[in-house]
């Protein structure tokens, strides 16, 4: 068993080592030298760390767009409801794009902003050699002034490496027209139409029913005598060549004699 002096000496040595290490670390920090051997080189993509969002300014050469109003081919949009704009994209290249959103607005005759349409998010892929369509609903308030406007809309998309692109969808004149009848009014009009058809059909049935007895009676009175006469002639003709016919004539002669 070590003596007390040996334990004290060992403790003193350990304390001196720890103190020397602390002094060395402190001196290194003051001199500006790194105090660890960990490699802290940043290998991440600087573009992913950037807070700056790239803004799309041009379309991709492989992407083509077209549009149609399915319910208004003449570009007449009814206020007080929703008019659907159907946007079609065709990808003629080998890259896959992610279709992010559509933005649109209405401009009045003077070129001033009349209505900023809500941005609609999609987040759907457009694969290589693929065609896809996207619905862009345009909701118009019933209080909007009727007349001619310019509808402008753009669709935004990007590649897998986040390269942004934008294509013009439409920049054409449209006409805002009065609102369509609501569903209740349309149902009432349909019921009125069906009711009119029902009344007309019932009237035809009544007219036919009132005319049927007279025709039936006349037919019975006019046609009853002829069948009987015909039947009598048939019987006489049939009996003329039989014994019954001769007996009738003989008995008549006998009575006269």
C-alpha positions in Angstrom: 0.0 0.0 0.0 1.5 3.3 -1.1 2.4 5.8 1.6 0.7 9.2 2.0 3.7 10.9 0.6 3.5 8.9 -2.6 -0.2 9.6 -3.1 0.4 13.3 -2.6 3.2 13.3 -5.2 1.0 11.6 -7.7 -1.8 14.1 -7.2 0.6 16.9 -7.6 1.8 15.5 -10.9 -1.7 15.2 -12.3 -2.6 18.7 -11.2 0.5 20.1 -12.9 -0.4 18.3 -16.2 -3.9 19.7 -16.2 -2.7 23.1 -15.4 -0.2 23.0 -18.3 -2.9 21.9 -20.8 -5.2 24.7 -19.7 -2.4 27.3 -20.1 -1.6 25.9 -23.6 -5.2 26.1 -24.8 -5.6 29.6 -23.5 -2.4 30.7 -25.2 -3.5 29.2 -28.5 -6.9 30.9 -28.3 -5.3 34.2 -27.7 -2.9 33.7 -30.7 -6.0 32.9 -32.9 -5.0 29.3 -33.7 -7.8 26.6 -33.9 -8.0 24.5 -30.8 -9.5 21.3 -32.5 -8.7 19.1 -35.5 -12.2 18.9 -36.9 -12.5 19.8 -40.6 -15.3 22.3 -40.8 -15.1 22.9 -44.6 -18.6 23.8 -46.0 -19.3 21.6 -48.9 -23.0 22.6 -49.3 -24.4 24.2 -52.4 -24.1 28.0 -52.0 -27.3 28.4 -54.1 -29.3 26.5 -51.5 -28.0 28.7 -48.7 -28.8 31.9 -50.5 -31.8 33.8 -49.3 -32.3 35.4 -52.7 -35.1 33.8 -54.7 -34.6 33.5 -58.4 -37.3 35.2 -60.4 -38.4 33.6 -63.6 -38.1 35.9 -66.6 -38.5 33.7 -69.7 -40.1 30.5 -70.9 -38.3 27.2 -71.6 -37.9 26.4 -75.2 -39.4 22.9 -74.8 -42.6 24.1 -73.2 -45.6 25.3 -75.1 -48.9 26.7 -73.7 -52.5 27.0 -75.0 -55.8 27.9 -73.4 -59.6 27.8 -73.7 -62.7 28.9 -71.9 -64.7 25.6 -71.9 -68.0 27.3 -71.1 -67.4 30.5 -72.9 -65.6 29.9 -76.3 -66.5 33.4 -77.4 -64.5 34.9 -74.4 -67.6 36.3 -72.8 -67.3 36.0 -69.0 -70.3 36.3 -66.8 -70.0 38.4 -63.6 -71.4 37.1 -60.4 -69.9 33.7 -60.7 -66.8 31.7 -61.6 -65.5 31.3 -65.2 -62.9 28.5 -65.7 -59.8 29.1 -67.8 -58.3 25.8 -68.9 -54.5 26.0 -69.4 -52.7 23.2 -71.3 -48.9 22.7 -71.2 -46.9 20.5 -73.6 -43.4 19.4 -72.8 -41.5 18.5 -76.0 -38.1 17.9 -74.3 -36.4 15.4 -72.0 -36.5 17.4 -68.8 -39.2 17.1 -66.1 -40.7 20.4 -64.8 -42.6 21.2 -61.7 -45.6 23.4 -62.4 -45.8 25.7 -59.4 -48.6 28.3 -59.9 -50.6 30.6 -62.2 -51.0 34.4 -61.7 -53.5 36.6 -63.6 -55.1 40.0 -63.7 -57.8 42.0 -65.5 -56.9 45.4 -67.1 -59.5 48.0 -68.1 -59.6 49.8 -71.4 -57.0 52.3 -70.2 -54.6 49.6 -69.2 -55.1 50.1 -65.5 -55.4 47.2 -63.1 -59.1 46.4 -62.6 -58.7 43.1 -60.7 -55.8 41.1 -59.4 -56.8 37.4 -59.6 -55.8 35.1 -56.7 -52.6 33.1 -57.3 -53.4 29.4 -57.7 -50.8 26.8 -56.6 -50.4 23.5 -58.3 -47.1 21.7 -57.4 -47.5 19.1 -60.1 -44.9 17.5 -62.4 -44.8 17.8 -66.2 -42.8 14.9 -67.4 -40.8 14.5 -70.6 -42.9 14.4 -73.8 -46.0 14.9 -71.6 -49.1 17.1 -71.9 -51.2 18.3 -68.9 -54.0 20.7 -68.4 -54.6 22.9 -65.4 -57.8 24.7 -64.3 -57.6 28.3 -63.4 -61.0 29.6 -61.9 -61.7 33.3 -62.4 -64.3 34.6 -59.9 -65.9 37.9 -60.9 -68.0 39.9 -58.5 -71.5 40.8 -59.6 -70.8 44.5 -59.0 -68.0 44.7 -61.6 -68.6 47.0 -64.5 -69.6 45.3 -67.7 -67.6 45.8 -70.9 -64.3 44.9 -72.5 -61.2 44.1 -70.5 -57.8 42.5 -71.1 -57.1 39.2 -69.4 -53.4 38.5 -68.7 -52.2 35.3 -67.1 -48.8 33.6 -66.7 -47.9 30.1 -65.6 -44.7 29.4 -63.6 -42.6 26.2 -63.5 -39.1 25.1 -62.8 -36.6 22.2 -63.4 -35.4 19.8 -60.8 -32.3 22.0 -60.2 -34.7 24.9 -59.3 -34.1 26.8 -62.5 -37.3 29.0 -62.8 -39.3 29.6 -66.0 -42.5 31.4 -66.9 -44.7 31.2 -70.0 -47.5 33.6 -71.1 -50.8 31.9 -71.1 -53.2 34.5 -72.3 -53.1 38.2 -73.1 -56.4 38.7 -74.9 -59.5 40.9 -74.8 -62.5 39.5 -72.9 -66.0 40.8 -72.4 -67.8 40.9 -69.0 -71.5 40.1 -69.4 -74.5 40.1 -67.1 -74.7 37.2 -64.6 -76.4 34.0 -65.5 -79.7 33.0 -63.8 -79.1 31.3 -60.5 -79.9 27.6 -60.0 -83.2 28.3 -58.3 -84.4 30.5 -61.1 -83.3 27.9 -63.7 -85.2 25.1 -61.7 -88.3 27.3 -61.6 -88.2 27.9 -65.3 -87.8 24.2 -65.9 -90.7 23.4 -63.7 -92.9 25.9 -65.5 -92.0 24.4 -68.8 -92.7 20.9 -67.7 -96.0 22.1 -66.2 -97.1 23.7 -69.5 -96.3 20.5 -71.4 -98.3 18.5 -68.8 -101.4 20.9 -69.2 -101.2 20.6 -73.0 -101.1 16.8 -72.8 -104.0 16.7 -70.4 -106.0 19.0 -72.7 -105.5 16.6 -75.6 -106.6 13.6 -73.6 -109.8 15.4 -72.5 -110.6 16.5 -76.1 -110.2 12.9 -77.3 -112.3 11.6 -74.4 -115.2 14.0 -75.2 -115.2 13.1 -78.9 -115.1 9.3 -78.4 -118.8 8.5 -77.3 -120.4 10.3 -80.2 -118.2 8.5 -82.7 -118.8 5.2 -81.0 -122.6 5.7 -80.9 -122.7 6.8 -84.5 -120.6 3.9 -85.6 -122.9 1.5 -83.8 -126.1 3.0 -85.2 -124.9 3.3 -88.7 -123.3 -0.1 -88.9 -125.8 -2.3 -87.1 -128.3 -2.7 -89.9 -125.8 -3.7 -92.5 -124.4 -6.7 -90.7 -127.9 -8.0 -90.0 -129.0 -7.6 -93.6 -125.9 -9.3 -94.8 -126.5 -12.1 -92.3 -130.1 -12.6 -93.6 -128.9 -12.7 -97.2 -126.3 -15.2 -96.4 -128.8 -17.5 -94.7 -131.3 -17.3 -97.6 -128.6 -18.0 -100.1 -127.4 -21.0 -98.1 -131.0 -22.4 -97.7 -131.9 -21.8 -101.3 -130.2 -25.0 -102.4 -131.5 -27.2 -99.6 -134.7 -29.0 -98.7 -135.6 -26.4 -96.1 -136.0 -23.8 -98.8 -138.4 -25.9 -100.9 -140.5 -27.0 -98.0 -141.3 -23.4 -97.2 -142.5 -22.6 -100.6 -144.6 -25.9 -100.8 -146.5 -25.3 -97.6 -147.4 -21.8 -98.8 -149.0 -23.2 -102.0 -150.9 -25.8 -100.1 -152.6 -23.2 -97.9 -153.7 -21.2 -100.9 -155.4 -24.2 -102.5 
